[in-house]
Every structure is written in structure tokens, then in C-alpha cells.
Amino acid sequence: MYEANTIIKDLRVLTEHFIPRRIIHRDGQLQAIRDNLKPLVEGEIPRNSFLSGPPGTGKTCMSQYVVDELKAYASTLSAYVNCWSYPSRFKILYNILQSLGHNFLNRKGTPTDELIDILKNKVKTRPCVIILDEADQLEDEKILYDLLEIEKVCLILIANTENLFATIDSRIRSRLLSIDRIQFRAYSESEIADILEDRIDYGLVNGVISPEQINRIAECSGGDARIALNTLRIAAEIAEKQDVQKILDAHIDKAIPKTKDLEIEKALEGFNTHQKILYGIIKSSRQINAADLHTKFEATCAEKSLERVVERTVRKYLERLEGQKLISSSGDGRWTVYKIV
């Protein structure tokens, strides 16, 4: 006979990818996305949405929540693509079609234009909501033009920063003028505590964690629900392995640095070679100005015989590192100073 878990009731509920039964502390953003998609229920044209804000503020969770909710009222297709994992035009289209159930006989032999034609045929009779997460990582912005040209496609774009369209092609920018920009601020400590309590009700055995411990996890999260949930989950797993009846302060002490390491590890897994080089230079220097960083970066790339990266792309990579809370910056232009967080 196996003994029942003493701490964890449902581990899935404690993960960042779990879509909860309700969304709290995001009423305005929730209603805005609902309003943008509501026309689909009446067979009318929806409005595209752009969700921006720091990591762990509910953007991805909410977009998936609302799309799932929509499907109960409208015959709608949907697809989700993380552009960090699949940044190219081909990979995005390929993953969208896979989400829609298309079977490819020969992936490598399929031209990108053919993928667009297949998608157009897929959505002829049913509209499709496409979520492009981490949209600031797009390698080819033309994918936005491709999707905006398809009549029955509605886009939800998600990014950490608001300047996604700052340097975008004017033709694409003009098509996105009517997009609804929805901002997500960092959660307050009390809001993080409420989110944790909501997950604890379903994920943990009753009474295994105190209100004071919940507040402590919230304080260490920096307003990032993802960090708070991972800290809670890791602390619960440590307690479960030790076969104790409650989560102890010592378990949380161990979970906090483990969560930080996990965040860095997950981010590094998605980095390309150039991004890893930038992060490595800043990490080894602890603090470095923009000019020295660029000099060392170009020297390292040349040493490794890597393709040269244009300055605009380097800036995008650095913004991404900062958005992931791996580095911070101060100052402007050539006087900018980067340091490890």
C-alpha cells in the first residue's frame, strides 16, 4: 500500500502553465480581451490584442483562459506559439498548422508560401485566434503581415515590453494601428498572496502552510506570479520528500535560491548562441558599459567564427535578457551600464 501524500494534493495546480478555474486581480485586462473576442460569438470581426508587461504578470495564462472560454460559445479554432522557441516565419506557421491538426508528410519540402495557403484553407469556414507569445523574439516580422492578411485570423500578441512596434515595417505598423494595447503591471505582494492561496486550496493538503509563509513567498517574488508559484511548488516538494506534515521555513529557505537557478536555467535553454555570449560576458564582468560589451561581444563572435549580428539585434537581445530579469541596465546610449541581477 502507498501512503497518501502529506503535503501535495495536485502538483499540476502549482505549476506556472496550469490554467486556473478563475483569474483574479486582472478584471480590467480580462474584460478587455473578452470584449475584443466577443464579436466572434456573433460571427462578426474581432479586434486584435497586444498584451505587454513584465514576466509573471498573467499575460499568457489569461490569453489562453479567455480563448478556452470563448470556445464554449463560438465555433472557433485556436493556436498558441511561443516565438522564443519558434522564432522563424516557417516554424511559426508550421506550429500553427500542427495545432490545427494538419499532418505534414514532408516538413522540409514544404515552402513557406504553401503553409500560408494551407492556413487560409483551414480558416475558410471557422475563424482562428492565434496567440503569439514572446512576440518580441520574432526573427522575421513578415509573419505578422502574413497573418493579418488572412481574413478570419485574430491575433493576440504578447511581449514583455511595449515597444514591439517601434522599429517594425511601416506596412505592418499601419495594419496594427487598431490593435488594442492592454498593459499588465507587476502584481503587488498582497495580490501574489491571493494567487498563491487560490492555488493552495486545490494543490496542497489543507493546513500545511501558514499565512506568514505565504506572505514571505509573495515578498520574495518581486511581483512575478511565476516565481512565487515555483517557490511554493519547490518548497512543497522538499517537504513531501522529507515526509513531514507541514512546510517549514527551512523548506522555503531552500526553495528561494532553487527557484532563481531554475529561472536562469530555463531562460538559458531558450537562448541562441549570441544571446548566451552576451549573458556570459555580463556575468563574468558583473558590470560592464555598452562600449566594452560590444567590443568583447564582437571579438568573441569573431573568435568562434560566428555570423556578425547587427546592432539592432544586439539591442533586442539585451532587452530580452533584461526582460527575463537576468540583467539590469542604467544610463543611456554608449553610457549604458549592464550588470548581472
ZAMARGU-4260 file (C-alpha; in steps of 0.2 Angstrom, whole numbers, plus 5000, padded with zeros to 4 digits):
<rodrens>
0) 5000/5000/5000 | 5006/5018/4996 | 5003/5031/5009 | 4994/5047/5003 | 5004/5062/5000
5) 5006/5073/5016 | 5009/5090/5008 | 5004/5090/4989 | 4986/5086/4983 | 4988/5091/4965
10) 5005/5096/4958 | 4998/5102/4942 | 4990/5116/4951 | 5006/5123/4957 | 5014/5124/4940
15) 5015/5141/4930 | 5007/5133/4915 | 4992/5127/4924 | 4976/5137/4918 | 4966/5141/4934
20) 4947/5140/4935 | 4947/5159/4938 | 4958/5174/4935 | 4960/5186/4950 | 4966/5204/4951
25) 4966/5206/4932 | 4947/5211/4930 | 4951/5226/4918 | 4963/5216/4907 | 4951/5201/4907
30) 4936/5211/4901 | 4946/5220/4888 | 4952/5203/4880 | 4934/5196/4881 | 4927/5212/4873
35) 4940/5210/4858 | 4935/5192/4855 | 4916/5194/4859 | 4912/5198/4840 | 4917/5180/4836
40) 4901/5174/4845 | 4890/5184/4834 | 4900/5179/4818 | 4907/5197/4817 | 4925/5204/4815
45) 4935/5203/4832 | 4949/5215/4837 | 4967/5211/4838 | 4975/5212/4855 | 4993/5216/4861
50) 4997/5211/4879 | 5013/5219/4887 | 5020/5219/4904 | 5034/5211/4914 | 5036/5192/4916
55) 5024/5183/4928 | 5010/5196/4927 | 4997/5184/4919 | 4998/5188/4901 | 5000/5170/4894
60) 4988/5162/4907 | 4974/5175/4904 | 4975/5174/4885 | 4974/5155/4885 | 4960/5156/4898
65) 4949/5168/4888 | 4952/5158/4872 | 4946/5142/4880 | 4931/5151/4887 | 4927/5158/4870
70) 4926/5140/4863 | 4911/5136/4874 | 4901/5150/4865 | 4909/5150/4847 | 4915/5138/4834
75) 4932/5144/4834 | 4949/5137/4830 | 4965/5142/4841 | 4983/5140/4841 | 4997/5145/4853
80) 5015/5148/4848 | 5030/5153/4859 | 5041/5164/4847 | 5055/5162/4859 | 5056/5143/4855
85) 5050/5145/4837 | 5055/5162/4831 | 5056/5160/4812 | 5042/5163/4800 | 5042/5145/4794
90) 5042/5137/4812 | 5028/5149/4817 | 5017/5144/4803 | 5022/5125/4804 | 5017/5125/4823
95) 5001/5134/4820 | 4996/5121/4807 | 5001/5107/4819 | 4990/5115/4832 | 4975/5115/4820
100) 4978/5096/4817 | 4987/5097/4800 | 4998/5082/4796 | 5014/5085/4786 | 5020/5071/4775
105) 5037/5080/4772 | 5041/5095/4783 | 5057/5100/4775 | 5050/5100/4757 | 5035/5112/4761
110) 5038/5130/4755 | 5033/5144/4767 | 5020/5151/4755 | 5012/5134/4754 | 5010/5134/4773
115) 5001/5151/4771 | 4989/5144/4758 | 4986/5129/4769 | 4981/5140/4784 | 4970/5150/4773
120) 4960/5135/4768 | 4960/5129/4787 | 4951/5145/4792 | 4939/5147/4777 | 4924/5142/4787
125) 4929/5144/4805 | 4939/5159/4812 | 4955/5156/4821 | 4963/5165/4836 | 4982/5164/4836
130) 4992/5168/4851 | 5010/5173/4848 | 5019/5173/4864 | 5036/5182/4866 | 5032/5191/4850
135) 5047/5202/4853 | 5058/5187/4848 | 5051/5186/4830 | 5066/5184/4818 | 5055/5189/4803
140) 5041/5202/4806 | 5034/5197/4789 | 5024/5183/4798 | 5013/5197/4806 | 5009/5204/4789
145) 5005/5186/4783 | 4993/5183/4797 | 4985/5200/4796 | 4981/5197/4778 | 4971/5182/4782
150) 4953/5187/4784 | 4947/5175/4798 | 4963/5176/4809 | 4963/5186/4825 | 4979/5189/4834
155) 4984/5190/4852 | 5002/5196/4853 | 5011/5195/4870 | 5028/5204/4874 | 5037/5210/4889
160) 5040/5227/4883 | 5028/5240/4875 | 5040/5245/4860 | 5036/5229/4850 | 5031/5240/4835
165) 5044/5254/4837 | 5055/5248/4823 | 5043/5237/4813 | 5040/5239/4794 | 5028/5253/4791
170) 5016/5242/4781 | 5014/5231/4796 | 5013/5245/4808 | 4998/5253/4798 | 4989/5236/4799
175) 4991/5236/4818 | 4985/5254/4821 | 4968/5247/4828 | 4976/5234/4839 | 4970/5235/4857
180) 4985/5238/4869 | 4982/5230/4886 | 4995/5233/4899 | 4999/5221/4913 | 5008/5229/4928
185) 5018/5218/4941 | 5007/5211/4955 | 5008/5218/4972 | 5013/5207/4987 | 4995/5205/4993
190) 4989/5200/4975 | 5003/5187/4974 | 4997/5180/4991 | 4979/5179/4985 | 4985/5170/4969
195) 4995/5158/4980 | 4981/5155/4992 | 4969/5151/4977 | 4981/5138/4970 | 4985/5131/4988
200) 4966/5127/4990 | 4967/5115/4976 | 4985/5110/4976 | 4990/5107/4994 | 4983/5097/5008
205) 4974/5109/5020 | 4984/5117/5034 | 5001/5113/5028 | 5007/5131/5025 | 5004/5146/5036
210) 4998/5164/5031 | 5015/5170/5036 | 5024/5158/5025 | 5013/5163/5010 | 5017/5181/5013
215) 5035/5178/5014 | 5035/5169/4997 | 5025/5184/4990 | 5038/5196/4997 | 5052/5187/4988
220) 5043/5186/4971 | 5046/5203/4965 | 5028/5204/4959 | 5031/5189/4947 | 5017/5176/4950
225) 5028/5163/4941 | 5042/5165/4953 | 5030/5164/4968 | 5022/5148/4961 | 5039/5139/4958
230) 5045/5144/4975 | 5029/5137/4983 | 5030/5121/4972 | 5048/5118/4976 | 5046/5121/4995
235) 5031/5108/4994 | 5041/5095/4985 | 5055/5097/4998 | 5043/5095/5012 | 5035/5080/5003
240) 5052/5071/5001 | 5056/5073/5019 | 5039/5065/5024 | 5034/5079/5036 | 5017/5086/5040
245) 5019/5104/5036 | 5030/5115/5025 | 5044/5123/5036 | 5053/5139/5035 | 5068/5129/5031
250) 5060/5122/5015 | 5056/5140/5009 | 5074/5145/5013 | 5080/5131/5001 | 5066/5134/4988
255) 5070/5153/4985 | 5088/5151/4978 | 5082/5135/4969 | 5069/5145/4960 | 5081/5158/4955
260) 5093/5144/4947 | 5078/5137/4939 | 5073/5153/4931 | 5091/5156/4924 | 5092/5138/4918
265) 5075/5139/4909 | 5080/5155/4901 | 5097/5149/4895 | 5089/5134/4887 | 5080/5145/4875
270) 5094/5157/4871 | 5103/5156/4855 | 5122/5156/4854 | 5124/5175/4853 | 5112/5178/4867
275) 5122/5166/4878 | 5138/5175/4874 | 5131/5192/4879 | 5125/5185/4895 | 5141/5176/4898
280) 5151/5192/4896 | 5140/5202/4908 | 5140/5188/4920 | 5159/5186/4920 | 5161/5205/4921
285) 5147/5208/4934 | 5146/5225/4927 | 5151/5232/4910 | 5147/5248/4900 | 5139/5246/4882
290) 5155/5250/4873 | 5166/5237/4881 | 5152/5225/4880 | 5150/5227/4861 | 5169/5226/4859
295) 5170/5209/4869 | 5155/5203/4860 | 5161/5206/4843 | 5178/5199/4847 | 5170/5183/4855
300) 5159/5180/4839 | 5174/5183/4828 | 5185/5170/4838 | 5171/5157/4837 | 5168/5161/4818
305) 5150/5166/4821 | 5140/5177/4809 | 5140/5195/4814 | 5125/5202/4822 | 5118/5220/4818
310) 5117/5232/4832 | 5098/5232/4832 | 5098/5214/4835 | 5110/5215/4849 | 5099/5228/4857
315) 5084/5216/4856 | 5094/5203/4864 | 5099/5214/4878 | 5081/5219/4881 | 5076/5201/4881
320) 5090/5197/4895 | 5083/5212/4905 | 5065/5207/4902 | 5070/5190/4909 | 5077/5199/4925
325) 5094/5191/4921 | 5102/5208/4919 | 5099/5226/4923 | 5104/5242/4914 | 5106/5260/4919
330) 5111/5276/4909 | 5108/5279/4890 | 5116/5275/4874 | 5135/5272/4875 | 5135/5276/4893
335) 5123/5262/4897 | 5130/5250/4910 | 5124/5232/4911 | 5126/5221/4926 | 5120/5204/4932
340) 5105/5204/4943
</rodrens>
